[in-house]
Amino acid sequence: MTGTDAPRTLGERLDAATAHLPAPVVVVDLDALEANATDLVRRAGGVPVRVASKSVRVRAVLEQVLARPGFHGVMAYSVREALWLVSHGVEDVLVGYPSVDAQALGDLAGDPHAARAVTVMVDDVAQVELVARAAEAAGRSLSVCLDVDASLRPGVGAFRVHLGTRRSPVHSPADAAALARRVVARGGVEVRGLMFYEAQVAGLPDTGPAVRLVKRASVAELARRRSAVLHAVEDVVGHAVPLVNSGGSGSIEVSARDRAVTEVTAGSGLFVPTLFDHYRSFAPRPAAFFGLDVVRRPARGYATVQGGGYVASGPATRSRLPLPVAPDGLRLTGREGAGEVQTPLQGPGAHGLAVGDRVWFRHAKAGEVMERFDVVHLVRGDRLVRTVPTYRGEQRAFG
């Protein structure tokens, strides 16, 4: 359509682009995706941005983003995923989580190209031992990154509190130095990097003054501790640590300002799910949507769509439910929520819906919705540009 006939609202654009496609259907708005990618690089201020694949789970989109200036490397969520990405041309993969998959570690060590391209995460001597055994069996060395807990722990003794995720047991410079010593003494492994993921900053929306105060305190404390950890580890290994990773989509600019940080990570900021709607650090441009068709009109003011039970991981609260966004004036019901097979909707927007109409939703988290679909449709304006497989569509599951 052109001129005054062109669809103007979000729902009209997505309906026009996917009218020939059966629901359920998932789309990525390329204009929004590209604007988000540009904004992530701007916020990083010249520090390279590593893409968190768990927040994308579509290889074609990963490749498109990595081809843009300012992005470098992938943070994978398993060793098997890292191997797969390397086999498709990704040259720098940091596995963001420790692995006890001995077979995958053996495959990594047995592939000289992958062994150079992949860095494995550790925060425990037991993990170091598994990596070292795989390396020794293959007769080569593997690189590891020490995962340092970035939570804020104010208070003293019994009155100390933990603000952040329960992630790594390594917190202090002494903890990191002790683990680095074990890596150096073990052989077959070498320290390539340090990671600090401040979830209480990157993953916490700006919902009020108290939250913003915690974020400011956490940023200041971590900046001091990060440098101390880096110096302590470098004293142990006897050389500069080339990789210091930090941040997330919600904290890129504050992490990038620290001179100790060599790269920041972002993923959710590309698709911008609903959990990222309340950040002050950036303007959200939602880029990923899924469409479901109305199959029933059970009562006045209600419309029921087929499917919809795409609930995000995390605490079982309403914030983890999908959000109907087009047409306007729709909400989930309190009794049924997002259903396994069907989802009833209510509100003023339901009055104008007929059987066969399409309703568009946003997911609470970025990449998780892609696990529900074999393909994702890339749209620009009201046009379908390209259809590409998700990880699931390529018969890959790394959860």
C-alpha positions as CSV (number, residue, x, y, z in Angstrom):
1,M,0.0,0.0,0.0
2,T,1.1,3.6,-0.6
3,G,0.0,7.1,0.3
4,T,-3.0,7.5,2.4
5,D,-3.8,3.8,2.1
6,A,-0.6,2.7,3.8
7,P,-1.0,1.1,7.2
8,R,-0.1,3.5,10.0
9,T,-0.5,1.6,13.3
10,L,1.7,-1.2,14.6
11,G,-1.1,-3.7,14.2
12,E,-1.9,-2.6,10.7
13,R,1.7,-2.8,9.6
14,L,2.2,-6.3,11.0
15,D,-1.1,-7.5,9.7
16,A,-0.2,-6.3,6.2
17,A,3.2,-7.9,6.3
18,T,1.9,-11.3,7.5
19,A,-1.6,-11.5,6.1
20,H,-0.8,-14.6,4.1
21,L,0.8,-16.4,7.0
22,P,-1.0,-18.6,9.5
23,A,-0.8,-17.9,13.2
24,P,1.0,-18.3,15.5
25,V,3.6,-16.1,13.8
26,V,6.6,-14.3,15.2
27,V,8.2,-11.2,13.6
28,V,11.1,-8.9,14.0
29,D,10.7,-5.3,13.0
30,L,14.0,-4.5,11.2
31,D,13.7,-0.8,11.5
32,A,13.4,-1.1,15.3
33,L,16.1,-3.7,15.5
34,E,18.6,-1.5,13.6
35,A,17.7,1.6,15.6
36,N,18.2,-0.4,18.8
37,A,21.6,-1.8,17.6
38,T,22.7,1.8,16.7
39,D,21.7,3.0,20.1
40,L,23.6,0.2,21.9
41,V,26.8,1.1,20.1
42,R,26.2,4.8,20.9
43,R,25.7,4.0,24.6
44,A,28.9,1.9,24.6
45,G,30.9,4.9,23.6
46,G,33.5,3.1,21.6
47,V,33.8,0.0,23.8
48,P,33.0,-3.2,21.7
49,V,29.6,-4.8,22.3
50,R,29.4,-8.5,22.6
51,V,26.0,-10.0,21.6
52,A,24.2,-12.2,24.1
53,S,22.8,-15.0,22.0
54,K,20.3,-16.2,24.5
55,S,18.4,-13.0,24.0
56,V,18.3,-13.5,20.2
57,R,18.3,-17.3,19.3
58,V,18.2,-16.6,15.6
59,R,21.5,-17.1,13.8
60,A,20.6,-14.8,10.9
61,V,19.9,-12.0,13.3
62,L,23.1,-12.6,15.1
63,E,25.0,-12.4,11.9
64,Q,23.2,-9.2,10.8
65,V,24.1,-7.5,14.1
66,L,27.7,-8.7,14.2
67,A,28.2,-7.3,10.7
68,R,27.5,-3.8,12.1
69,P,30.4,-1.6,13.3
70,G,30.8,-1.6,17.1
71,F,29.8,-5.2,17.7
72,H,32.3,-8.0,18.2
73,G,31.8,-11.6,19.3
74,V,29.0,-13.6,20.9
75,M,28.3,-14.5,24.5
76,A,26.8,-18.0,24.1
77,Y,25.0,-19.9,26.8
78,S,26.5,-23.4,26.4
79,V,29.6,-25.0,25.0
80,R,27.6,-26.9,22.4
81,E,26.1,-23.6,21.1
82,A,29.6,-22.1,21.0
83,L,30.9,-25.0,18.9
84,W,27.9,-24.6,16.5
85,L,28.4,-20.9,16.1
86,V,32.1,-21.3,15.4
87,S,31.3,-23.9,12.8
88,H,29.2,-21.1,11.1
89,G,31.9,-18.5,11.1
90,V,31.7,-16.8,14.5
91,E,35.3,-16.2,15.5
92,D,35.1,-15.1,19.1
93,V,32.7,-16.8,21.5
94,L,32.6,-16.3,25.3
95,V,30.5,-19.0,27.0
96,G,28.7,-17.0,29.6
97,Y,28.0,-19.8,32.1
98,P,30.1,-22.7,33.5
99,S,29.7,-26.1,31.9
100,V,30.0,-29.6,33.2
101,D,29.3,-31.1,29.8
102,A,32.4,-33.3,29.5
103,Q,31.6,-34.5,26.0
104,A,31.2,-30.9,24.7
105,L,34.4,-29.8,26.4
106,G,36.1,-32.7,24.8
107,D,34.8,-31.7,21.4
108,L,36.0,-28.2,22.0
109,A,39.5,-29.3,23.0
110,G,39.6,-31.6,20.0
111,D,38.9,-28.9,17.5
112,P,41.9,-26.6,17.1
113,H,40.0,-23.8,15.5
114,A,37.2,-23.8,18.1
115,A,39.7,-24.1,20.9
116,R,41.2,-20.8,19.8
117,A,37.9,-19.1,19.2
118,V,36.0,-20.1,22.4
119,T,36.6,-19.0,26.0
120,V,34.9,-21.1,28.7
121,M,33.5,-19.6,32.0
122,V,34.5,-20.9,35.4
123,D,34.0,-19.9,39.0
124,D,34.9,-23.1,40.8
125,V,38.0,-25.4,40.9
126,A,35.8,-28.4,40.0
127,Q,34.9,-26.6,36.7
128,V,38.5,-25.8,36.1
129,E,39.4,-29.5,36.5
130,L,36.8,-30.6,33.9
131,V,38.2,-28.1,31.4
132,A,41.8,-29.0,32.1
133,R,41.1,-32.8,31.7
134,A,39.5,-32.1,28.3
135,A,42.5,-29.9,27.3
136,E,45.1,-32.5,28.4
137,A,43.3,-35.3,26.5
138,A,43.6,-33.3,23.3
139,G,47.1,-32.1,24.0
140,R,46.3,-28.4,23.9
141,S,45.4,-25.5,26.2
142,L,41.9,-24.0,26.6
143,S,41.1,-20.4,27.6
144,V,38.9,-19.7,30.7
145,C,37.2,-16.6,32.0
146,L,36.7,-16.1,35.7
147,D,33.0,-15.2,36.6
148,V,33.2,-12.7,39.4
149,D,30.1,-12.0,41.4
150,A,29.0,-8.4,40.8
151,S,26.3,-8.1,43.4
152,L,26.2,-5.4,46.0
153,R,26.7,-6.6,49.6
154,P,26.1,-3.7,52.0
155,G,26.2,-4.1,55.8
156,V,28.5,-6.1,58.2
157,G,28.4,-9.6,59.4
158,A,24.9,-11.0,60.2
159,F,23.5,-7.7,58.9
160,R,25.1,-7.9,55.5
161,V,22.6,-8.2,52.6
162,H,22.9,-9.5,49.0
163,L,21.5,-7.3,46.3
164,G,21.8,-9.0,42.9
165,T,21.6,-12.5,41.5
166,R,23.1,-15.5,43.2
167,R,25.7,-16.2,40.6
168,S,29.3,-16.8,41.4
169,P,31.0,-17.7,44.7
170,V,34.0,-15.5,43.6
171,H,33.4,-12.0,44.9
172,S,36.5,-10.3,46.4
173,P,40.0,-9.7,44.9
174,A,41.3,-12.5,47.2
175,D,38.6,-14.9,45.9
176,A,39.6,-14.2,42.3
177,A,43.3,-14.4,42.9
178,A,42.8,-17.8,44.7
179,L,40.9,-19.2,41.7
180,A,43.5,-17.8,39.3
181,R,46.3,-19.5,41.2
182,R,44.5,-22.8,40.9
183,V,44.2,-22.3,37.1
184,V,47.9,-21.4,36.8
185,A,48.9,-24.4,38.9
186,R,46.6,-26.9,37.0
187,G,48.0,-26.5,33.5
188,G,46.1,-27.1,30.3
189,V,44.1,-24.0,31.0
190,E,44.9,-20.3,31.0
191,V,43.1,-17.2,32.2
192,R,42.0,-15.1,29.3
193,G,39.4,-12.9,31.0
194,L,37.2,-11.7,33.8
195,M,33.4,-11.2,33.7
196,F,31.3,-9.0,36.0
197,Y,27.5,-9.1,35.3
198,E,25.8,-6.5,37.5
199,A,22.3,-7.9,37.2
200,Q,21.0,-5.5,39.9
201,V,21.9,-2.7,37.5
202,A,21.6,-4.2,34.0
203,G,18.4,-6.2,34.7
204,L,16.5,-4.0,37.1
205,P,14.1,-1.4,35.7
206,D,14.2,2.1,37.1
207,T,10.9,1.8,39.0
208,G,11.6,4.3,41.8
209,P,14.1,6.4,43.8
210,A,15.1,3.4,46.0
211,V,16.0,1.3,42.9
212,R,18.0,4.2,41.4
213,L,19.9,4.7,44.7
214,V,20.8,1.0,44.8
215,K,22.0,1.2,41.2
216,R,24.2,4.2,41.9
217,A,25.7,2.6,45.0
218,S,26.3,-0.7,43.1
219,V,28.0,1.0,40.1
220,A,30.4,2.9,42.4
221,E,31.2,-0.1,44.5
222,L,31.8,-2.4,41.5
223,A,34.0,0.1,39.8
224,R,36.4,0.1,42.8
225,R,36.2,-3.7,43.2
226,R,36.5,-4.5,39.5
227,S,39.9,-2.8,39.3
228,A,41.1,-4.4,42.4
229,V,40.1,-7.9,41.1
230,L,41.8,-7.2,37.8
231,H,45.1,-6.2,39.5
232,A,45.0,-9.2,41.8
233,V,44.5,-11.7,39.0
234,E,47.1,-10.1,36.8
235,D,49.6,-10.3,39.7
236,V,48.9,-14.1,39.8
237,V,49.0,-14.9,36.1
238,G,51.9,-12.6,35.4
239,H,50.4,-10.8,32.3
240,A,47.7,-8.4,31.4
241,V,44.2,-10.0,31.2
242,P,43.0,-9.1,27.7
243,L,39.2,-9.6,28.3
244,V,37.2,-7.8,30.9
245,N,33.5,-8.2,30.2
246,S,30.8,-6.3,32.0
247,G,27.3,-4.8,31.7
248,G,24.1,-5.7,30.0
249,S,21.5,-3.9,27.9
250,G,20.4,-1.8,30.9
251,S,23.8,-0.7,32.1
252,I,26.0,-0.4,29.0
253,E,27.0,3.2,29.4
254,V,28.0,2.9,33.1
255,S,30.0,-0.2,32.5
256,A,31.7,1.2,29.4
257,R,32.9,4.2,31.4
258,D,35.2,2.0,33.5
259,R,38.7,2.0,31.9
260,A,39.2,-1.6,33.2
261,V,36.3,-2.8,31.0
262,T,37.4,-4.0,27.5
263,E,33.9,-5.0,26.3
264,V,30.2,-4.9,27.3
265,T,27.5,-7.4,26.6
266,A,24.0,-6.7,25.3
267,G,21.2,-8.8,23.8
268,S,17.8,-7.9,25.2
269,G,18.3,-4.3,24.0
270,L,18.0,-5.5,20.4
271,F,14.4,-6.9,20.7
272,V,13.4,-4.8,23.8
273,P,10.9,-7.1,25.6
274,T,8.4,-5.8,28.1
275,L,10.8,-6.2,31.1
276,F,12.9,-3.4,29.6
277,D,10.1,-0.8,29.3
278,H,11.0,1.1,32.4
279,Y,14.6,2.0,32.0
280,R,15.8,5.6,32.0
281,S,19.0,4.8,30.2
282,F,17.4,4.3,26.8
283,A,14.2,4.8,24.8
284,P,12.6,1.3,24.3
285,R,11.8,0.5,20.7
286,P,10.1,-2.9,20.7
287,A,11.3,-5.0,17.8
288,A,9.9,-8.5,18.4
289,F,6.2,-9.5,18.3
290,F,4.1,-12.6,18.0
291,G,0.7,-12.7,16.4
292,L,-2.3,-14.9,17.4
293,D,-5.6,-15.2,15.7
294,V,-9.0,-14.7,17.4
295,V,-10.9,-18.0,17.3
296,R,-13.8,-17.3,19.7
297,R,-16.1,-14.5,21.0
298,P,-17.2,-16.1,24.3
299,A,-19.0,-13.0,25.6
300,R,-19.4,-9.3,25.0
301,G,-16.2,-7.6,25.7
302,Y,-14.1,-10.8,25.3
303,A,-12.1,-12.3,22.5
304,T,-10.2,-15.6,22.7
305,V,-7.0,-16.2,20.6
306,Q,-5.4,-19.5,19.8
307,G,-2.3,-20.2,21.9
308,G,-0.4,-17.6,23.9
309,G,1.0,-19.4,26.9
310,Y,4.5,-18.1,26.3
311,V,5.5,-17.3,29.8
312,A,9.0,-16.0,30.6
313,S,11.4,-17.5,33.0
314,G,12.0,-15.9,36.4
315,P,9.8,-15.3,39.4
316,A,6.2,-16.4,38.7
317,T,4.7,-12.9,38.6
318,R,2.5,-11.0,36.2
319,S,5.6,-9.3,34.7
320,R,6.5,-12.6,33.1
321,L,3.3,-12.8,31.1
322,P,3.1,-11.7,27.4
323,L,1.5,-8.3,26.8
324,P,-1.2,-7.7,24.1
325,V,-0.2,-4.5,22.3
326,A,-2.3,-4.3,19.1
327,P,-5.0,-3.5,18.7
328,D,-5.2,-1.2,21.7
329,G,-7.3,-1.8,24.8
330,L,-6.7,-5.5,25.4
331,R,-5.6,-7.2,28.5
332,L,-5.2,-10.8,29.9
333,T,-7.9,-12.0,32.3
334,G,-6.9,-12.4,35.9
335,R,-8.4,-15.9,36.1
336,E,-6.8,-17.5,33.0
337,G,-3.8,-15.4,32.1
338,A,-1.9,-16.7,29.1
339,G,-3.3,-20.1,28.2
340,E,-1.6,-23.3,27.0
341,V,-4.0,-23.7,24.1
342,Q,-6.1,-20.5,24.1
343,T,-5.9,-17.1,25.7
344,P,-9.0,-15.0,26.5
345,L,-8.6,-11.3,26.3
346,Q,-10.9,-8.6,27.6
347,G,-11.1,-4.8,27.5
348,P,-12.4,-2.1,25.1
349,G,-10.3,-3.4,22.3
350,A,-12.1,-6.7,22.3
351,H,-15.4,-5.1,21.1
352,G,-14.0,-4.6,17.6
353,L,-12.5,-8.0,17.2
354,A,-14.0,-10.7,15.0
355,V,-13.2,-14.3,14.6
356,G,-10.1,-14.5,12.3
357,D,-8.6,-11.1,13.4
358,R,-5.0,-11.1,14.5
359,V,-3.8,-9.8,17.9
360,W,-0.1,-8.8,18.4
361,F,1.8,-9.5,21.6
362,R,5.2,-8.7,23.1
363,H,7.1,-11.2,25.2
364,A,8.4,-10.4,28.6
365,K,12.0,-11.6,27.8
366,A,13.9,-11.3,24.5
367,G,15.0,-14.6,23.1
368,E,12.8,-17.0,24.9
369,V,9.9,-16.6,22.6
370,M,12.0,-17.8,19.7
371,E,12.1,-21.3,21.3
372,R,8.4,-21.6,20.4
373,F,8.8,-21.0,16.7
374,D,10.7,-22.7,13.8
375,V,10.9,-19.5,11.7
376,V,10.9,-15.8,12.3
377,H,9.7,-13.3,9.7
378,L,11.8,-10.1,9.3
379,V,9.6,-7.2,8.3
380,R,10.2,-3.6,7.3
381,G,7.3,-1.2,7.5
382,D,4.4,-3.3,6.1
383,R,6.5,-5.6,4.0
384,L,7.9,-9.1,4.7
385,V,11.6,-8.9,3.8
386,R,12.8,-12.4,4.7
387,T,12.0,-15.5,6.6
388,V,14.8,-17.2,8.5
389,P,15.0,-20.2,10.9
390,T,15.3,-19.8,14.7
391,Y,17.6,-22.0,16.6
392,R,14.7,-24.4,16.9
393,G,14.1,-24.3,13.2
394,E,17.7,-25.3,12.7
395,Q,17.0,-28.3,15.1
396,R,19.2,-26.8,17.8
397,A,18.3,-26.6,21.5
398,F,20.9,-25.5,24.0
399,G,18.8,-24.7,27.1
